[in-house]
Amino acid sequence: MGLWQKLFGWLSPSAPTAAPAETPTPHPAAAAGGTPQEPARGTREPAFDPAAELAAPLVGMPSAGDVPAAPAAHLAAEAAPSPQADLFEAAAAREAEVPPSIADPALREALSAYAGMAWDRQLDFAERVGDRPWSADTAQGLIAFGDDLRFRMQVLGSYSFQSGTWLWIWAHTQAEVAPAFTEVARQLQGFGAAKNLALFTEPRTALRQEDLHVIGLIAAGADNSAGYYLGNYGEGILLALIDPDHGLPTTAPQPERVPTVVSQLISDFELDHRVLLQHYLPAKGFSVQETGSRITGQHGPHRIVADLDGQGRISAISGSLGPAV
């Protein structure tokens, strides 16, 4: 399984990173099996601030299952085209499935601005974590992978398989997570209010599972997090950000990675390609020059040239790039 597939594999309820739920109310801390417990301490465990605010472990990760999904969500699930449907019908069906909050032009703008560096870091994070099983200790705001990786996390919220809805942690009144570990989620609520983004201000939203990547990318990009994690705990998916100060390598310039990141993003997300390049290239250390429909980035001896078509979409991207740093 390639890295790209692993990243989206974190979403698959048929192959959860957490152990399948066998009790009515699975606990995310028991994701690796057994009863909730503190993640194992590894030899590479980073130092943590003992003065950090703590709370009791999360009891029953917000499942949102007690609220019926909006009828539109069920209709969308049934809208998949038949094998005989032509390409235009299939495209129309996929378009109809997009939740209104995801189709929001303002959200597309925000995703375009933050996705570049967020996905760049996500590749490093995914490579570091690999296929390790995960567990979480919400009393200490920690997430662990296997026996050797342990990071401070910020909990954003959760997705319910039953209702097909996303619930922000700040709206889950029964979640016993200390404010210190939900701070970013609350900041994103303010960010959403300032940008008029319903996805970040509505407590609960009907979404598809793949839409969690949109939340993760915007949140990780805005917070400069080391990455985000989608942890399947049986009844749903926990979305958490990874603290940037816990041993994960800072993103090296690696200019040769830019075409790969750009190609992956524009293939799987609806983005403003110009805005993506305008933000991602400078963040990678490139100086940017725009001449009509051509955007050129220069970083020392490295050069990237992207041509946009009449709809502002990248039609070609090329350049002279050196080996990995």
N, C-alpha and C positions, 0 to 999 in steps of 0.2 A: 504494500500500500504506500503510495507516494505521500509527500508532505501535504499537498493540496487536499488529497482525499482524507487525510487524517484530520485536518482542520474542520472539514464539514462532517466528518464522521462523529465528532463530538456531539452533533445534534441528533444522531440517529437513535430513535427509541428502540430499534430492533437490535442495536449493538451498543448498549450504554456503557459509558466509562465506569459508572457506578454499578454495583451488583444489582440485579433485578429485585424489585420490591417483593417481599413475601409477607409483609404485614400491612394492615390497612393504612397505617400512617408511617411511612418510611422516614427515617431521620438522615439528613445529608451527611452527618458525621459518621454514619454507619455505611457509607457508600462503598467502602472497600470490603464490607462483610463484617458480621458480628454486631456487637452493641456499640453505641457511640463512644468514642474514646479520643483522647488527644493524639494528634498525628505523631508518628514515630519521629524521633529526633535523629537526624543524620549527621555524618561527620562534616558535611559542608553547610550545616545549619548557620544562617546568618545570625548576628546578634540582634536582639529585640529590646525595645524600650520597656523595662518593667513597670514604668509609670503609666503605660497606656491604659486608657479606660476600658474596663472589662464588664461583661454581663454574663448572665446564665446562658447556657447553650440554647440554641434555637430549638424550639419545640415544634416539630412538624413544619418543614419548610413551606412557605406560602404556596399553596397549590392552586388557589383560585377556583378550585373545583366545586365550591359550594354555590357558585353563580353560573346559571346556564349561559352557554355561549350565545352570541347574537345569531339570529337566524341566518344572517348573511354569511356567517362563517361556515355553516353547514351547506348552504347553497354553493359556496365556493369550492368546498371539498368534493361536491358532486359534479362540478363543471368540467372535469377533465375530459378532453376530446377522445372520441373513439379512434381506433387504429385507422379507420377509413376516412377520418376527417382530413381535409386538405390543410396545407400549411397556413393559409389565412385564417381558417377556423380555429386551428390550434393556437395561433398567435393571439387571436381575439379572446379565446378562453383563458389563456395565461394572463392577459391584461385585465380581464374581469376579476381574476382572483386577487389582485393586488389590493390590500386594505387601504382605505382612504388616507390613513395616517402615514402610510409608506409612500403613497403617490403624491403627497404634499410637496410642491416645488421648493418650499423653504427647507424641508428636510433633505431633499436632494442636494441643495446648495451646501448645507452643513456637512453632509456625508462626503461630498466632493472635496471640501476643504480639509477634512480630517482623515480621510481614509488612507491616503498615501503613506504617511509615516506610521500610522497605527498598524496597517497591514505589514509594513516593513518590519516593525518590531515583533508583530505576531508570528512571523516566520521564524525568528530567532527563538521566541518563547516555545513554539510548537516543537522545534527541533530539540530544545533542551528537555522538555517534558517527555516527548516520545509517547510510548504506549503505557506509561506507568498508571496504575490505578490511583484514584484520587480519594481524599477524605477531607472533611472540614471541621474545624473547631471554632464555632462562633463565639464561644466565651472569650477566646483570645484573638479572634479575628485572623485566624490562620487557615491556610489551605496547604495540604501536603500531597505530594506525588511520589508514590512508592516509599522507600525507606530513607531516601537521601535528599529529597528536595522539599523545602518547607518555606512558604512565603507569607508575608502579611497580605491580607486582601481587603477590598472594599466590596461589600455586598450591594448589588444594584436592585435585584428583584428575582422573580421566578416566572416560569411559564408552565401552565397546566396542560397536560395532554388531554385531559377529560373535557375541559371547556374551550381549549384553543385560545386562551387569553394570557396576556402578560400582565403582571401585577408588580408595581414598584414597591420596594421594601418600605419606603416611607408611608405607604398606604396600608401596610399589613399590620394591623393593630396588635395582633397576637404574637408577632415575631419578637423573640427576646434577643435582639442584637443591639449592642451598645451604640449610641449615637456616633462614637468615634469611628465605627466601621460601616456607617451608612452616610457619612458626611458627603462623599462625592455624589451619591444619589440625590441628596437634597440640593447640592449645588447645581446639578443638572436640571432639577426642577426649575430653579431660577433662570438657568440658561434657556430652557424651553420657553419660559414666560417672556423673556426678552426677545427671543427669536420667533415667538408665536408658533411654537411647535407643539401640536396637540399630543404627539407621542410621548413627550417629556413632561407634560403637565397633567394629563388625564391619569387617574390612579390605575385604571384597568383598561386594556385595549385588546380587541380581537386581532390576533396576528397569526401568520404562518411561522413555523419553527425557524425557517431560514431568515426571517426578519430579525431574529435576535442578533444576527451579525451586524445589522445596521445600528442597533443600540450599542453593541460592543465596540464597534469601530469609532463611532462618534464620541462615546464616553472615553475610550482609551486615548483617542487623539486629543481631545480637549483637556484631559487630565495628565497627558504625557506618561501614561502608565506603561509598564513593561509588557503588558498584554492583557487579554481578557480570557476567561475560561467559561465554557458552557458545560456544566456538570450534570449529567443525567442521573437523577436519584430515584428513578422508578416511576413515580407519579408525575414527574415534571423535570424541568431543567433549571438549575441554579445558574445565574449569571453574575460573575464576580470579576473585578479588576485586580490585577497583580501589582503590588507596590513596586515602584521603579528602583527602590534602594535595597534590593535583597539578592545581590549576587548575579543577577542576569546581566550579560554584557551590554554596555551602552552600544547603540547602533553605530557601527563604524561607517565611514563614508560609503564604501562599497558601491561606487557609481555603476558598476556592471549589473547591479541588481535592478536598477530602475526600469528597464524595459519589461522584465519579468513581472514586477509588481504592477506596473501600469496595465499590462496585458491581462493579468488575472483579474484585476479590479473591474476593468471595463467589460470583461466577458461575463461577470457574475452580478454586477450591480448597475443600476441605472444612475449614471453620473453625468455631470457637466464636465466634459473632458478638458476644456480649457481651464476651468477652476482647479481641477485635479492637478494639472501640470503647474499652474501658477503657484500652488502651495507646496506640492511635493518636491519639486526640483530645488527651490531655495532651501528647504529643510534638509536636503541632502548635500548642500554646499554648492549648488550650481548657481551661476549668475544666469539670468533669463533675459532673452531678447525676443520680442514679438514683432513680426513683420507680416501683417495681413493674416493669412491663414497658416503661417508657419511659426512655430515656437522652437527656439534654439536654446539649449542649456549648455554652459561651458563650466567645467570644473577641472582646472589645471589642464592636463593633456586630454581629458575626457570630454567628449562632445556628444550631445544627443539632439536629434532633429525630429520633430513631430509635425506632420502635416494634417490639417483639419479639413474636412469636407464642408460642403455648403450648409450642413446642419450642425456644424461645430463639433463633429465627432472625429476622432483620430482615424485617419485613413492609412497612415503609414508612420512607423517610428523606426529610426535607425540611428547609427552613430559609431563613433570610434571609442571603444571602452577597453580599459586594461584589465588585468587579472584581479581576482578577489583579494582584498586586503586582509 
